[in-house]
Amino acid sequence: IRKHTVWASVAGTPTIVANANAGTTPTVSVTGNDQRGVITVITGTGTVAVGALAAITFASAWLAQPYVVVCGSNVAACALSPGVSTQGASVFTLTTGVAPAVSTTYTFNYLVMG
């Protein structure tokens, strides 16, 4: 018989910090928990660039580095070719393969498995 374990500690909301690639005064937020949720990035003005948009820190660190999957949940976000550039037991970085537009709302779904 096969068994699977569901990580029990999903309480708490991760925190998020925007990267300079998201422009000047972007707005970022996370809705969800350490296993799954939605990341919203509203890019700022000024220069936006390809690469890291935001760093997401888990409410509770995982015992080991988990697997993080990110995908766009609106058409604009899908067009950015989103992914994860760095990940660890405490944090992961949302990154894009295409530069975002200024003053645009992007939403991403994330799923974390460990």
TAZI-V435660 format. One record per backbone hydrogen bond with DSSP energy under -1.0 kcal/mol. NH is the residue of the N-H (numbers start at 1). CO is the residue of the C=O. If there is no record, write none. Layout:
NH_CO ; NH_CO
This chain:
10_8 ; 15_57 ; 17_55 ; 19_53 ; 22_19 ; 23_20 ; 24_45 ; 27_42 ; 29_40 ; 31_38 ; 33_36 ; 37_110 ; 38_31 ; 39_108 ; 40_29 ; 41_106 ; 42_27 ; 43_104 ; 44_22 ; 45_24 ; 49_21 ; 53_94 ; 54_94 ; 55_17 ; 56_92 ; 57_15 ; 58_90 ; 62_89 ; 67_113 ; 69_111 ; 71_109 ; 73_107 ; 78_74 ; 79_75 ; 80_77 ; 81_78 ; 83_95 ; 85_93 ; 88_91 ; 92_56 ; 93_86 ; 94_54 ; 95_83 ; 96_51 ; 97_80 ; 98_80 ; 103_44 ; 106_41 ; 108_39 ; 109_71 ; 110_37 ; 111_69 ; 112_35 ; 113_67
